[in-house]
């Protein structure tokens, strides 16, 4: 959906946002959006690391069982 916007569409969106919020609010909005993306990225990274931590003991246990059955 966003791939079809193009440069003219982005410029139009930016002009509309500038008209609605005004130039004084744009830095605050930009800061808030940036902070939101930063928190989202951090949360996603934490979730992936937690998932990897949960998988690791299971993989180690499986490898240990396989080694025991070979002997």
C-alpha positions, 0 to 999 in steps of 0.5 A: 500500500505505501509503495504506491504513494511515490514522491508527489504523494509524500509531498502532499501528505507533508503539506497537509500535516504542516497545514493541520499541525503548524510549524511549531508542533512538527518538531514535537510530533517528529520527536514523538514518532522517533521515540515510538519507533525506538521503543518498538524496535527495542521491544521487538529486539527484547522479544526475539532475544527472549524467544531465543533464550527459551529455545536454547535450553530445549535445543541443548536438551535435545542434543544431549538426548541424541548423544546419549542414545548414540552411546 
